[in-house]
């Protein structure tokens, strides 16, 4: 089984990525990077990462979230985060990245924020 | 006092192997779930650093890992065989100018999740990091 499974959904022009597993050094980080690069290549620039089923993130995974955020911004898009677990919230607090990411607890609220 | 040693090849898969060994050792040593998460995090970060930045993914070089348990604490050492570095020269990833950098948060996590973290230049070459998790604060 893959370290990180990513399922893609569309809500209008917003792409929601339901992520399940671990975003860690190696396979998990690469899976996220590959997906984000592909979406940008397809012109999909409004991306919502649903992290509710991500049980584990390490510094490499945090770095990949930051890289994804900057890559999407560079293309004039917006990457936002949904359903952070307590552990991920703690990591973003430690790294002071809660001030960088737009974070939402409900999908409808997150989707509305793009308008 | 219980002790365990592990020698791992310098490939990324060894991070998972180190984490599994740490999880088993910490569980057998009676650490709480929250403490085991902290230990797991610190072991993954320190071993990943040793493999990537110490041994530069050179599989002919190993990473030496030790766990030592006592009534008061768990001590973990991770040694690589690469070039030495000065940890104080690593940029602070929480500085505003570094926030959007992709790398450089491993040391911060190690310090955040463990009670004590120290780096040494090993007498026989390479770097060693020693991390302590206390049972009670």
gemmi code that builds the backbone of each chain (N, CA, C; Angstrom):
import gemmi

chains = {
    "A": [
        ("UNK", (0.834, -1.186, 0.000), (0.000, 0.000, 0.000), (0.875, 1.244, 0.000)),
        ("UNK", (0.457, 2.241, -0.801), (1.252, 3.462, -0.893), (1.272, 4.187, 0.455)),
        ("UNK", (2.363, 4.895, 0.674), (2.514, 5.650, 1.920), (1.456, 6.748, 2.015)),
        ("UNK", (1.157, 7.349, 0.842), (0.163, 8.424, 0.803), (-0.762, 8.208, -0.391)),
        ("UNK", (-2.060, 8.105, -0.111), (-3.043, 8.023, -1.188), (-3.706, 9.377, -1.357)),
        ("UNK", (-3.783, 9.839, -2.602), (-4.393, 11.135, -2.866), (-5.565, 10.934, -3.827)),
        ("UNK", (-6.746, 11.316, -3.367), (-7.938, 11.227, -4.212), (-8.354, 12.637, -4.601)),
        ("UNK", (-8.669, 12.788, -5.887), (-8.954, 14.128, -6.416), (-10.448, 14.316, -6.651)),
        ("UNK", (-10.977, 15.467, -6.224), (-12.380, 15.832, -6.494), (-12.410, 17.250, -7.011)),
        ("UNK", (-13.460, 17.569, -7.768), (-13.649, 18.947, -8.241), (-14.884, 19.560, -7.600)),
        ("UNK", (-14.774, 20.805, -7.168), (-15.943, 21.582, -6.736), (-15.863, 22.882, -7.513)),
        ("UNK", (-16.527, 22.886, -8.680), (-16.362, 24.030, -9.584), (-14.934, 24.063, -10.091)),
        ("UNK", (-14.296, 25.209, -9.931), (-12.902, 25.292, -10.399), (-11.895, 25.007, -9.281)),
        ("UNK", (-12.419, 24.521, -8.171), (-11.521, 24.194, -7.048), (-11.259, 22.687, -7.031)),
        ("UNK", (-9.994, 22.334, -6.924), (-9.626, 20.925, -6.851), (-9.354, 20.573, -5.391)),
        ("UNK", (-10.087, 19.574, -4.921), (-9.888, 19.123, -3.537), (-9.079, 17.828, -3.583)),
        ("UNK", (-8.018, 17.807, -2.813), (-7.213, 16.590, -2.717), (-7.427, 15.976, -1.341)),
        ("UNK", (-8.094, 14.833, -1.317), (-8.276, 14.103, -0.061), (-7.043, 13.226, 0.137)),
        ("UNK", (-6.295, 13.550, 1.155), (-5.031, 12.847, 1.370), (-5.177, 11.877, 2.532)),
        ("UNK", (-4.632, 10.678, 2.348), (-4.771, 9.629, 3.352), (-3.424, 8.923, 3.506)),
        ("UNK", (-2.835, 9.030, 4.684), (-1.558, 8.349, 4.907), (-0.544, 9.270, 5.547)),
        ("UNK", (0.698, 9.147, 5.083), (1.782, 9.915, 5.694), (2.455, 10.805, 4.646)),
        ("UNK", (2.762, 12.023, 5.045), (3.544, 12.901, 4.176), (4.931, 13.001, 4.809)),
        ("UNK", (5.785, 12.079, 4.417), (7.113, 12.000, 5.034), (8.174, 11.899, 3.956)),
        ("UNK", (9.418, 11.921, 4.388), (10.548, 11.873, 3.466), (10.395, 10.678, 2.513)),
        ("UNK", (10.632, 10.911, 1.242), (10.518, 9.835, 0.259), (9.175, 9.838, -0.436)),
        ("UNK", (8.535, 8.680, -0.429), (7.343, 8.438, -1.251), (6.190, 9.427, -1.021)),
        ("UNK", (5.882, 9.690, 0.249), (4.745, 10.561, 0.563), (4.940, 11.971, 0.046)),
        ("UNK", (6.121, 12.524, 0.273), (6.413, 13.877, -0.189), (6.422, 13.939, -1.710)),
        ("UNK", (6.982, 12.907, -2.329), (7.057, 12.875, -3.795), (5.657, 12.800, -4.401)),
        ("UNK", (4.775, 12.018, -3.780), (3.403, 11.873, -4.288), (2.692, 13.221, -4.283)),
        ("UNK", (2.871, 13.985, -3.219), (2.229, 15.302, -3.144), (2.806, 16.238, -4.212)),
        ("UNK", (4.130, 16.251, -4.312), (4.799, 17.128, -5.295), (4.326, 16.806, -6.719)),
        ("UNK", (4.295, 15.528, -7.044), (3.908, 15.105, -8.391), (2.479, 15.548, -8.698)),
        ("UNK", (1.590, 15.375, -7.725), (0.179, 15.734, -7.935), (0.026, 17.241, -8.136)),
        ("UNK", (0.693, 18.027, -7.304), (0.577, 19.491, -7.413), (1.126, 19.970, -8.750)),
        ("UNK", (2.270, 19.440, -9.148), (2.868, 19.853, -10.439), (1.938, 19.494, -11.598)),
        ("UNK", (1.326, 18.323, -11.517), (0.404, 17.904, -12.588), (-0.797, 18.830, -12.659)),
        ("UNK", (-1.379, 19.145, -11.483), (-2.558, 20.034, -11.472), (-2.204, 21.398, -12.059)),
        ("UNK", (-1.048, 21.922, -11.693), (-0.641, 23.222, -12.236), (-0.466, 23.126, -13.749)),
        ("UNK", (0.072, 22.004, -14.202), (0.237, 21.774, -15.643), (-1.099, 21.750, -16.366)),
        ("UNK", (-2.137, 21.302, -15.656), (-3.492, 21.245, -16.246), (-4.241, 22.561, -16.062)),
        ("UNK", (-3.564, 23.532, -15.481), (-4.189, 24.850, -15.285), (-5.095, 24.921, -14.069)),
        ("UNK", (-5.023, 23.910, -13.201), (-5.840, 23.910, -11.972), (-5.027, 24.593, -10.865)),
        ("UNK", (-5.470, 25.788, -10.535), (-4.656, 26.614, -9.631), (-5.316, 26.899, -8.291)),
        ("UNK", (-6.571, 26.464, -8.147), (-7.230, 26.594, -6.845), (-7.256, 25.202, -6.225)),
        ("UNK", (-6.433, 25.028, -5.213), (-6.239, 23.679, -4.668), (-6.482, 23.685, -3.156)),
        ("UNK", (-7.293, 22.726, -2.728), (-7.597, 22.581, -1.298), (-7.091, 21.212, -0.842)),
        ("UNK", (-6.163, 21.226, 0.104), (-5.623, 19.962, 0.622), (-6.393, 19.549, 1.862)),
        ("UNK", (-7.089, 18.424, 1.762), (-7.813, 17.878, 2.913), (-6.880, 16.928, 3.667)),
        ("UNK", (-6.398, 17.383, 4.814), (-5.387, 16.623, 5.559), (-5.985, 15.831, 6.722)),
        ("UNK", (-7.311, 15.705, 6.728), (-7.991, 15.054, 7.853), (-7.554, 13.625, 8.106)),
        ("UNK", (-7.131, 12.920, 7.062), (-6.709, 11.523, 7.238), (-5.196, 11.358, 7.121)),
        ("UNK", (-4.495, 12.452, 7.264), (-3.027, 12.377, 7.273), (-2.576, 12.250, 8.723)),
        ("UNK", (-2.078, 11.073, 9.054), (-1.745, 10.798, 10.440), (-0.357, 11.246, 10.837)),
        ("UNK", (0.479, 11.490, 9.846), (1.873, 11.773, 10.189), (2.516, 12.645, 9.125)),
        ("UNK", (3.202, 13.679, 9.585), (3.976, 14.547, 8.694), (5.317, 14.798, 9.370)),
        ("UNK", (6.408, 14.708, 8.620), (7.716, 15.052, 9.192), (8.194, 16.374, 8.580)),
        ("UNK", (9.442, 16.749, 8.841), (9.922, 18.046, 8.349), (9.974, 18.077, 6.824)),
        ("UNK", (10.236, 16.915, 6.231), (10.238, 16.839, 4.769), (8.821, 17.092, 4.227)),
        ("UNK", (7.824, 16.534, 4.908), (6.429, 16.742, 4.509), (6.011, 18.195, 4.674)),
        ("UNK", (6.433, 18.801, 5.775), (6.135, 20.230, 5.980), (6.798, 21.039, 4.860)),
        ("UNK", (8.033, 20.665, 4.538), (8.739, 21.348, 3.448), (8.008, 21.206, 2.119)),
        ("UNK", (7.402, 20.024, 1.912), (6.665, 19.802, 0.661), (5.384, 20.622, 0.629)),
        ("UNK", (4.727, 20.775, 1.786), (3.542, 21.653, 1.844), (3.937, 23.088, 1.485)),
        ("UNK", (5.080, 23.535, 2.015), (5.551, 24.896, 1.728), (5.898, 25.029, 0.242)),
        ("UNK", (6.598, 24.036, -0.301), (6.960, 24.075, -1.730), (5.718, 24.106, -2.605)),
        ("UNK", (4.720, 23.321, -2.220), (3.462, 23.294, -2.989), (2.791, 24.664, -2.924)),
        ("UNK", (2.764, 25.239, -1.736), (2.157, 26.553, -1.525), (2.835, 27.609, -2.424)),
        ("UNK", (4.160, 27.610, -2.417), (4.876, 28.627, -3.210), (4.734, 28.355, -4.709)),
        ("UNK", (4.728, 27.081, -5.103), (4.578, 26.742, -6.532), (3.216, 27.209, -7.048)),
        ("UNK", (2.182, 26.994, -6.254), (0.822, 27.398, -6.659), (0.707, 28.924, -6.682)),
        ("UNK", (1.256, 29.572, -5.657), (1.243, 31.047, -5.621), (1.938, 31.641, -6.835)),
        ("UNK", (3.046, 31.025, -7.198), (3.857, 31.518, -8.325), (3.055, 31.510, -9.629)),
        ("UNK", (2.115, 30.557, -9.711), (1.273, 30.445, -10.911), (0.011, 31.300, -10.781)),
        ("UNK", (-0.059, 32.100, -9.727), (-1.226, 32.963, -9.538), (-2.410, 32.253, -8.920)),
        ("UNK", (-2.169, 31.087, -8.349), (-3.255, 30.330, -7.733), (-3.236, 30.425, -6.224)),
        ("UNK", (-3.968, 29.513, -5.591), (-4.049, 29.535, -4.135), (-4.202, 28.121, -3.595)),
        ("UNK", (-3.314, 27.749, -2.684), (-3.388, 26.441, -2.033), (-3.764, 26.652, -0.573)),
        ("UNK", (-4.843, 26.014, -0.153), (-5.325, 26.174, 1.221), (-5.438, 24.808, 1.898)),
        ("UNK", (-5.514, 24.835, 3.219), (-5.500, 23.587, 3.985), (-6.817, 23.380, 4.724)),
        ("UNK", (-7.247, 22.124, 4.744), (-8.520, 21.764, 5.375), (-8.300, 20.618, 6.356)),
        ("UNK", (-9.029, 20.668, 7.483), (-9.066, 19.560, 8.455), (-7.693, 19.153, 8.979)),
        ("UNK", (-7.003, 20.092, 9.564), (-5.707, 19.748, 10.155), (-5.914, 18.913, 11.408)),
        ("UNK", (-5.145, 17.858, 11.544), (-5.167, 17.117, 12.812), (-4.414, 17.951, 13.851)),
        ("UNK", (-4.583, 17.578, 15.118), (-3.887, 18.328, 16.177), (-2.377, 18.268, 15.978)),
        ("UNK", (-1.891, 17.087, 15.567), (-0.437, 16.940, 15.383), (0.078, 17.871, 14.289)),
        ("UNK", (-0.662, 17.965, 13.192), (-0.207, 18.838, 12.097), (-0.310, 20.299, 12.520)),
        ("UNK", (-1.383, 20.624, 13.238), (-1.498, 21.999, 13.753), (-0.307, 22.348, 14.631)),
        ("UNK", (0.081, 21.401, 15.478), (1.228, 21.642, 16.365), (2.506, 21.873, 15.554)),
        ("UNK", (2.688, 21.076, 14.506), (3.902, 21.237, 13.681), (3.904, 22.596, 12.977)),
        ("UNK", (2.733, 23.002, 12.504), (2.659, 24.311, 11.829), (2.853, 25.451, 12.834)),
        ("UNK", (2.457, 25.210, 14.084), (2.685, 26.232, 15.112), (4.184, 26.326, 15.439)),
        ("UNK", (4.822, 25.171, 15.606), (6.262, 25.144, 15.920), (7.052, 25.872, 14.831)),
        ("UNK", (6.663, 25.631, 13.596), (7.408, 26.202, 12.463), (6.914, 27.611, 12.077)),
        ("UNK", (5.932, 28.100, 12.817), (5.321, 29.415, 12.571), (4.670, 29.507, 11.183)),
        ("UNK", (4.262, 28.370, 10.661), (3.638, 28.361, 9.331), (2.121, 28.543, 9.396)),
        ("UNK", (1.562, 28.555, 10.615), (0.124, 28.831, 10.717), (-0.174, 30.251, 10.235)),
        ("UNK", (0.860, 31.101, 10.269), (0.682, 32.476, 9.792), (0.769, 32.547, 8.271)),
        ("UNK", (1.258, 31.487, 7.652), (1.459, 31.475, 6.198), (0.254, 30.859, 5.472)),
        ("UNK", (-0.199, 29.718, 5.994), (-1.278, 28.985, 5.319), (-2.659, 29.503, 5.729)),
        ("UNK", (-3.579, 29.465, 4.782), (-4.996, 29.657, 5.102), (-5.545, 28.283, 5.490)),
        ("UNK", (-6.067, 28.196, 6.715), (-6.487, 26.907, 7.267), (-7.977, 26.933, 7.578)),
        ("UNK", (-8.690, 25.858, 7.214), (-10.149, 25.793, 7.437), (-10.522, 24.484, 8.104)),
        ("UNK", (-11.612, 24.569, 8.894), (-12.096, 23.370, 9.582), (-13.287, 22.752, 8.868)),
        ("UNK", (-13.957, 23.525, 8.012), (-15.083, 22.935, 7.273), (-14.878, 23.154, 5.778)),
        ("UNK", (-15.291, 22.131, 5.034), (-15.079, 22.174, 3.586), (-15.866, 23.308, 2.932)),
        ("UNK", (-17.108, 23.503, 3.406), (-17.928, 24.557, 2.782), (-17.316, 25.931, 3.015)),
        ("UNK", (-16.803, 26.131, 4.216), (-16.150, 27.404, 4.536), (-14.897, 27.582, 3.659)),
        ("UNK", (-14.149, 26.512, 3.500), (-12.935, 26.584, 2.679), (-13.284, 26.906, 1.224)),
        ("UNK", (-14.314, 26.238, 0.706), (-14.702, 26.463, -0.702), (-15.181, 27.903, -0.896)),
        ("UNK", (-15.957, 28.410, 0.066), (-16.469, 29.789, -0.037), (-15.323, 30.800, -0.050)),
        ("UNK", (-14.245, 30.451, 0.642), (-13.146, 31.417, 0.779), (-12.475, 31.735, -0.557)),
        ("UNK", (-12.656, 30.871, -1.546), (-12.021, 31.111, -2.851), (-12.772, 32.172, -3.667)),
        ("UNK", (-14.011, 32.444, -3.260), (-14.807, 33.386, -4.052), (-14.491, 34.831, -3.680)),
    ],
    "B": [
        ("UNK", (19.204, -0.953, 33.297), (19.554, -0.220, 32.068), (19.484, -1.163, 30.858)),
        ("UNK", (18.730, -0.756, 29.846), (18.649, -1.557, 28.620), (19.283, -0.762, 27.499)),
        ("UNK", (19.928, -1.472, 26.587), (20.599, -0.775, 25.489), (20.407, -1.550, 24.192)),
        ("UNK", (20.291, -0.836, 23.108), (20.180, -1.476, 21.798), (20.976, -0.673, 20.777)),
        ("UNK", (21.686, -1.370, 19.921), (22.465, -0.712, 18.853), (21.948, -1.159, 17.503)),
        ("UNK", (22.026, -0.255, 16.560), (21.543, -0.554, 15.205), (22.469, 0.131, 14.205)),
        ("UNK", (22.875, -0.594, 13.179), (23.657, 0.002, 12.086), (22.814, -0.038, 10.827)),
        ("UNK", (22.619, 1.116, 10.222), (21.723, 1.186, 9.065), (22.454, 1.732, 7.845)),
        ("UNK", (22.138, 1.215, 6.665), (22.740, 1.777, 5.452), (22.158, 3.156, 5.148)),
        ("UNK", (22.933, 3.968, 4.420), (22.495, 5.353, 4.161), (21.563, 5.418, 2.954)),
        ("UNK", (20.372, 4.909, 3.147), (19.305, 5.067, 2.150), (18.036, 5.480, 2.873)),
        ("UNK", (17.114, 6.130, 2.141), (15.955, 6.733, 2.792), (15.086, 5.709, 3.526)),
        ("UNK", (15.071, 4.461, 3.015), (14.251, 3.424, 3.655), (14.695, 3.162, 5.101)),
        ("UNK", (15.934, 3.508, 5.392), (16.447, 3.270, 6.748), (15.755, 4.150, 7.784)),
        ("UNK", (15.173, 5.263, 7.343), (14.457, 6.148, 8.277), (13.291, 5.374, 8.896)),
        ("UNK", (12.554, 4.653, 8.056), (11.407, 3.865, 8.530), (11.883, 2.750, 9.465)),
        ("UNK", (12.989, 2.127, 9.088), (13.534, 1.041, 9.898), (13.940, 1.555, 11.286)),
        ("UNK", (14.573, 2.724, 11.294), (14.993, 3.335, 12.567), (13.762, 3.678, 13.413)),
        ("UNK", (12.729, 4.200, 12.766), (11.515, 4.589, 13.484), (10.833, 3.364, 14.098)),
        ("UNK", (10.824, 2.256, 13.348), (10.205, 1.024, 13.872), (10.968, 0.523, 15.090)),
        ("UNK", (12.294, 0.564, 15.003), (13.119, 0.105, 16.134), (12.898, 1.015, 17.344)),
        ("UNK", (12.796, 2.314, 17.096), (12.572, 3.268, 18.193), (11.213, 3.036, 18.835)),
        ("UNK", (10.208, 2.787, 17.999), (8.848, 2.569, 18.508), (8.809, 1.341, 19.414)),
        ("UNK", (9.479, 0.284, 18.986), (9.501, -0.955, 19.763), (10.240, -0.745, 21.091)),
        ("UNK", (11.392, -0.080, 20.994), (12.192, 0.143, 22.204), (11.439, 1.027, 23.198)),
        ("UNK", (10.839, 2.104, 22.679), (10.133, 3.057, 23.558), (8.899, 2.398, 24.183)),
        ("UNK", (8.206, 1.562, 23.406), (7.021, 0.873, 23.943), (7.438, -0.103, 25.039)),
        ("UNK", (8.509, -0.863, 24.781), (8.989, -1.817, 25.793), (9.515, -1.113, 27.033)),
        ("UNK", (9.891, 0.173, 26.851), (10.429, 0.942, 27.981), (9.334, 1.682, 28.734)),
        ("UNK", (8.085, 1.496, 28.312), (6.958, 2.037, 29.062), (6.653, 3.507, 28.841)),
        ("UNK", (7.109, 4.068, 27.732), (6.807, 5.478, 27.457), (5.369, 5.631, 26.963)),
        ("UNK", (4.770, 6.776, 27.311), (3.383, 7.032, 26.919), (3.300, 7.222, 25.405)),
        ("UNK", (2.072, 7.186, 24.888), (1.861, 7.351, 23.450), (2.387, 8.710, 22.974)),
        ("UNK", (2.121, 9.738, 23.788), (2.570, 11.083, 23.419), (4.098, 11.152, 23.366)),
        ("UNK", (4.745, 10.520, 24.336), (6.206, 10.515, 24.351), (6.768, 9.685, 23.206)),
        ("UNK", (6.064, 8.595, 22.881), (6.535, 7.745, 21.776), (6.452, 8.492, 20.454)),
        ("UNK", (5.431, 9.326, 20.307), (5.323, 10.149, 19.091), (6.504, 11.115, 19.006)),
        ("UNK", (6.827, 11.744, 20.143), (7.949, 12.688, 20.174), (9.265, 11.988, 19.836)),
        ("UNK", (9.435, 10.799, 20.408), (10.671, 10.032, 20.163), (10.748, 9.623, 18.697)),
        ("UNK", (9.625, 9.167, 18.161), (9.545, 8.762, 16.754), (9.943, 9.930, 15.840)),
        ("UNK", (9.383, 11.079, 16.131), (9.663, 12.280, 15.328), (11.163, 12.607, 15.349)),
        ("UNK", (11.723, 12.612, 16.556), (13.136, 12.976, 16.703), (14.050, 11.959, 16.025)),
        ("UNK", (13.693, 10.675, 16.141), (14.519, 9.639, 15.504), (14.454, 9.774, 13.983)),
        ("UNK", (13.251, 9.962, 13.459), (13.125, 10.108, 11.993), (13.953, 11.292, 11.499)),
        ("UNK", (13.837, 12.423, 12.198), (14.534, 13.627, 11.734), (16.054, 13.471, 11.832)),
        ("UNK", (16.511, 12.902, 12.943), (17.962, 12.793, 13.132), (18.566, 11.770, 12.177)),
        ("UNK", (17.866, 10.663, 11.955), (18.386, 9.648, 11.033), (18.337, 10.171, 9.587)),
        ("UNK", (17.261, 10.874, 9.248), (17.175, 11.456, 7.892), (18.311, 12.457, 7.675)),
        ("UNK", (18.598, 13.260, 8.679), (19.718, 14.213, 8.570), (21.034, 13.486, 8.366)),
        ("UNK", (21.245, 12.427, 9.158), (22.505, 11.679, 9.067), (22.670, 11.051, 7.680)),
        ("UNK", (21.577, 10.532, 7.143), (21.630, 9.873, 5.830), (21.833, 10.892, 4.708)),
        ("UNK", (21.035, 11.949, 4.749), (21.050, 12.921, 3.642), (22.212, 13.905, 3.737)),
        ("UNK", (22.318, 14.558, 4.873), (23.287, 15.650, 5.002), (24.630, 15.189, 5.548)),
        ("UNK", (24.629, 14.112, 6.352), (25.889, 13.590, 6.883), (26.566, 12.695, 5.863)),
        ("UNK", (25.943, 11.556, 5.612), (26.545, 10.559, 4.716), (26.237, 10.790, 3.242)),
        ("UNK", (25.469, 11.811, 2.949), (25.147, 12.198, 1.555), (24.647, 11.007, 0.740)),
        ("UNK", (23.828, 10.169, 1.370), (23.201, 9.003, 0.726), (24.224, 7.996, 0.172)),
        ("UNK", (25.428, 8.037, 0.723), (26.473, 7.090, 0.329), (26.242, 5.789, 1.093)),
        ("UNK", (25.760, 4.769, 0.387), (25.368, 3.520, 1.057), (26.552, 2.733, 1.611)),
        ("UNK", (27.778, 3.141, 1.271), (28.935, 2.466, 1.873), (29.171, 2.993, 3.296)),
        ("UNK", (28.486, 4.081, 3.626), (28.593, 4.619, 4.985), (27.326, 4.264, 5.767)),
        ("UNK", (27.504, 3.919, 7.016), (26.335, 3.553, 7.824), (25.941, 4.688, 8.768)),
        ("UNK", (24.764, 4.528, 9.309), (24.307, 5.399, 10.395), (24.196, 4.515, 11.626)),
        ("UNK", (24.858, 4.917, 12.698), (24.832, 4.135, 13.931), (23.832, 4.756, 14.902)),
        ("UNK", (22.941, 3.892, 15.377), (21.858, 4.370, 16.230), (21.917, 3.576, 17.543)),
        ("UNK", (21.828, 4.285, 18.660), (21.747, 3.564, 19.941), (20.567, 4.089, 20.760)),
        ("UNK", (19.933, 3.184, 21.463), (18.885, 3.531, 22.420), (19.348, 3.034, 23.783)),
        ("UNK", (19.225, 3.879, 24.793), (19.623, 3.480, 26.134), (18.564, 3.957, 27.112)),
        ("UNK", (17.982, 3.016, 27.794), (16.848, 3.305, 28.670), (17.272, 3.238, 30.142)),
        ("UNK", (16.820, 4.187, 30.945), (17.039, 4.090, 32.397), (15.741, 4.486, 33.093)),
        ("UNK", (15.752, 4.479, 34.414), (14.539, 4.851, 35.154), (14.129, 6.287, 34.854)),
        ("UNK", (15.118, 7.130, 34.586), (14.835, 8.559, 34.435), (14.592, 9.003, 33.002)),
        ("UNK", (15.229, 8.316, 32.050), (15.132, 8.849, 30.683), (15.527, 7.828, 29.615)),
        ("UNK", (15.230, 8.205, 28.379), (15.692, 7.446, 27.217), (16.733, 8.317, 26.511)),
        ("UNK", (17.905, 7.741, 26.270), (18.949, 8.465, 25.533), (19.112, 7.821, 24.161)),
        ("UNK", (19.151, 8.648, 23.143), (19.304, 8.159, 21.771), (20.513, 8.851, 21.160)),
        ("UNK", (21.387, 8.072, 20.532), (22.463, 8.713, 19.764), (22.351, 8.276, 18.313)),
        ("UNK", (22.686, 9.204, 17.435), (22.694, 8.933, 15.992), (24.023, 9.459, 15.460)),
        ("UNK", (24.785, 8.574, 14.860), (26.096, 8.987, 14.350), (26.184, 8.758, 12.849)),
        ("UNK", (26.738, 9.737, 12.159), (27.023, 9.553, 10.736), (28.526, 9.564, 10.523)),
        ("UNK", (28.952, 9.377, 9.277), (30.378, 9.348, 8.953), (30.705, 10.382, 7.889)),
        ("UNK", (29.966, 11.475, 7.914), (30.180, 12.530, 6.925), (31.000, 13.666, 7.486)),
        ("UNK", (30.904, 14.810, 6.796), (31.650, 15.997, 7.218), (30.992, 16.598, 8.460)),
        ("UNK", (31.807, 17.227, 9.271), (31.272, 17.870, 10.468), (30.607, 19.193, 10.090)),
        ("UNK", (29.704, 19.640, 10.922), (29.055, 20.926, 10.683), (28.782, 21.603, 12.025)),
        ("UNK", (28.573, 22.892, 11.961), (28.273, 23.646, 13.185), (26.773, 23.885, 13.211)),
        ("UNK", (26.103, 23.250, 14.167), (24.636, 23.310, 14.197), (24.138, 24.746, 14.390)),
        ("UNK", (24.943, 25.567, 15.077), (24.511, 26.954, 15.306), (24.501, 27.772, 14.016)),
        ("UNK", (25.126, 27.226, 12.970), (25.125, 27.957, 11.698), (23.909, 27.633, 10.822)),
        ("UNK", (23.115, 26.681, 11.259), (21.904, 26.352, 10.493), (20.904, 27.498, 10.679)),
        ("UNK", (20.400, 28.070, 9.592), (19.477, 29.201, 9.718), (18.212, 28.823, 10.493)),
        ("UNK", (17.717, 29.764, 11.280), (16.486, 29.533, 12.037), (15.303, 29.509, 11.055)),
        ("UNK", (14.632, 28.344, 10.921), (13.543, 28.253, 9.930), (12.317, 29.083, 10.298)),
        ("UNK", (12.269, 29.575, 11.546), (11.102, 30.374, 11.950), (11.323, 31.871, 11.713)),
        ("UNK", (12.529, 32.247, 11.275), (12.733, 33.644, 10.894), (11.894, 33.948, 9.653)),
        ("UNK", (11.284, 35.114, 9.608), (10.396, 35.412, 8.480), (11.040, 35.169, 7.101)),
        ("UNK", (12.341, 35.464, 6.977), (12.971, 35.298, 5.657), (13.171, 33.827, 5.286)),
        ("UNK", (13.017, 32.930, 6.280), (13.212, 31.497, 5.999), (11.914, 30.695, 5.973)),
        ("UNK", (10.797, 31.345, 6.272), (9.534, 30.612, 6.431), (9.145, 29.810, 5.187)),
        ("UNK", (9.455, 30.349, 4.020), (9.012, 29.676, 2.790), (10.100, 28.796, 2.180)),
        ("UNK", (11.145, 28.530, 2.938), (12.157, 27.596, 2.448), (11.660, 26.163, 2.629)),
        ("UNK", (12.043, 25.309, 1.689), (11.534, 23.934, 1.719), (12.244, 23.084, 2.770)),
        ("UNK", (13.456, 23.472, 3.138), (14.252, 22.623, 4.031), (14.621, 23.359, 5.317)),
        ("UNK", (15.243, 22.606, 6.218), (15.866, 23.237, 7.379), (15.048, 23.197, 8.657)),
        ("UNK", (14.024, 22.320, 8.725), (13.192, 22.276, 9.930), (13.460, 21.051, 10.812)),
        ("UNK", (14.310, 20.140, 10.342), (14.563, 18.897, 11.090), (15.144, 19.145, 12.467)),
        ("UNK", (16.142, 20.028, 12.542), (16.789, 20.323, 13.821), (15.786, 20.972, 14.779)),
        ("UNK", (14.957, 21.850, 14.241), (13.915, 22.492, 15.054), (12.985, 21.441, 15.660)),
        ("UNK", (12.590, 20.450, 14.855), (11.700, 19.401, 15.357), (12.398, 18.565, 16.434)),
        ("UNK", (13.673, 18.234, 16.193), (14.401, 17.435, 17.190), (14.436, 18.175, 18.524)),
        ("UNK", (14.709, 19.464, 18.460), (14.786, 20.254, 19.699), (13.409, 20.421, 20.343)),
        ("UNK", (12.378, 20.503, 19.506), (11.026, 20.711, 20.033), (10.481, 19.467, 20.731)),
        ("UNK", (10.845, 18.296, 20.203), (10.225, 17.064, 20.700), (11.038, 16.354, 21.776)),
        ("UNK", (12.313, 16.720, 21.913), (13.138, 16.076, 22.937), (13.481, 17.088, 24.025)),
        ("UNK", (13.905, 16.584, 25.187), (14.224, 17.486, 26.299), (15.633, 18.053, 26.181)),
        ("UNK", (16.545, 17.263, 25.664), (17.919, 17.745, 25.457), (18.414, 17.217, 24.120)),
        ("UNK", (19.104, 18.068, 23.375), (19.702, 17.646, 22.093), (21.074, 18.312, 21.992)),
        ("UNK", (22.088, 17.490, 21.778), (23.446, 18.033, 21.645), (24.154, 17.373, 20.472)),
        ("UNK", (24.967, 18.157, 19.782), (25.742, 17.626, 18.660), (27.212, 17.599, 19.025)),
        ("UNK", (27.905, 16.553, 18.567), (29.341, 16.441, 18.822), (30.052, 16.085, 17.522)),
        ("UNK", (31.291, 16.564, 17.399), (32.176, 16.018, 16.372), (32.757, 14.739, 16.964)),
        ("UNK", (32.498, 13.604, 16.322), (32.995, 12.345, 16.869), (34.514, 12.277, 16.716)),
        ("UNK", (35.180, 11.727, 17.727), (36.652, 11.664, 17.720), (37.169, 10.878, 16.514)),
        ("UNK", (36.403, 9.889, 16.070), (36.849, 9.067, 14.932), (36.228, 9.504, 13.611)),
        ("UNK", (35.692, 10.701, 13.592), (35.110, 11.233, 12.355), (33.596, 11.202, 12.368)),
        ("UNK", (33.004, 12.097, 11.610), (31.547, 12.158, 11.532), (30.946, 12.967, 12.679)),
        ("UNK", (29.642, 13.061, 12.638), (28.912, 13.815, 13.660), (28.056, 12.855, 14.472)),
        ("UNK", (27.863, 13.215, 15.721), (26.944, 12.443, 16.552), (25.981, 13.410, 17.235)),
        ("UNK", (24.723, 13.028, 17.239), (23.748, 13.812, 17.996), (23.236, 12.928, 19.124)),
        ("UNK", (23.148, 13.517, 20.322), (22.614, 12.789, 21.469), (21.338, 13.476, 21.918)),
        ("UNK", (20.279, 12.694, 22.040), (18.968, 13.260, 22.390), (18.439, 12.543, 23.632)),
        ("UNK", (17.867, 13.322, 24.526), (17.328, 12.765, 25.774), (15.830, 13.046, 25.864)),
        ("UNK", (15.072, 12.007, 26.217), (13.662, 12.194, 26.566), (13.498, 11.771, 28.020)),
        ("UNK", (13.102, 12.721, 28.868), (12.926, 12.403, 30.283), (11.550, 11.801, 30.515)),
        ("UNK", (11.459, 10.906, 31.479), (10.157, 10.301, 31.770), (9.214, 11.301, 32.412)),
        ("UNK", (9.761, 12.166, 33.266), (8.932, 13.187, 33.907), (9.634, 14.508, 33.819)),
        ("UNK", (8.812, 15.566, 33.700), (9.411, 16.901, 33.611), (9.144, 17.653, 34.896)),
    ],
}
model = gemmi.Model(1)
for chain_id, residues in chains.items():
    chain = gemmi.Chain(chain_id)
    for i, (resn, *xyz) in enumerate(residues, 1):
        res = gemmi.Residue()
        res.name, res.seqid = resn, gemmi.SeqId(i, " ")
        for name, pos in zip(("N", "CA", "C"), xyz):
            atom = gemmi.Atom()
            atom.name, atom.element = name, gemmi.Element(name[0])
            atom.pos, atom.b_iso = gemmi.Position(*pos), 0.0
            res.add_atom(atom)
        chain.add_residue(res)
    model.add_chain(chain)
structure = gemmi.Structure()
structure.add_model(model)
structure.setup_entities()
